[in-house]
Amino acid sequence: MTELQFGYDVRIYIYSGNFTAKIRNRATPRVDIELPDCSENTKDLQFCQKQEVSVMSKPVGLRVHNISTLVDTEKSTPVGMFTVSWHPPVQLPEDRMIGEFEVWVIRSDSHQFKRVKEVVVPTLSQMMYTNPFDVSFEQSFQMDVPYNWTEDIEITVQGFLNSGNKSCRTYSLCSGRTAFLLHHINIITEPPRKLLYYSMYYQLV
């Protein structure tokens, strides 16, 4: 255990038994340990890239930007827009490449609870990188929001390894660690004023 510092999922079984009778009872309980993410804990790119891992590390540099609102002209309701961006993981298991990213946006406020998922598939050139900070990914989102858009949105991004010509995301060994971000949004927007028509002039109310 002392040699496994980062990037492994460890499962420990505890057995009881009788040594004299050579009887071993069924393992119970079981302890699952997720060893830390190297990049997140050390911030040392060169060190982490030299460490072998069995589990792909978290995407790095997760952030939310380009936050804005506009009014849906058909429904006369506000729409919130923002972009999620990130860099690929620092560590991958040996001789493996990323197949895809799964991006979740979870919002829970007084108006509604909503989960939105998008899948981002890297190009071949984006899969073959040396420095993860040389490669960037982004995904835009939009959703109905109240005029006074004040809430925390939860963002998660998880990578899945590539297996041949398709993603192996259905297998647990192909899923990487998940990057998490809680981002607070506070946009105060007045409802649009209606345009009333009169015979001689327009009046805004």
PyMOL commands that set and color helices and strands:
alter all, ss='L'
color gray80, all
select helices_A, chain A and resi 38-42+45-49+124-127+132-134+172-174
alter helices_A, ss='H'
color red, helices_A
select strands_A, chain A and resi 9-13+17-18+23-24+30-34+60-72+77-87+98-108+113-120+137-144+148-163+166-167+175-188+195-197+202-204
alter strands_A, ss='S'
color yellow, strands_A
deselect
rebuild
show_as cartoon
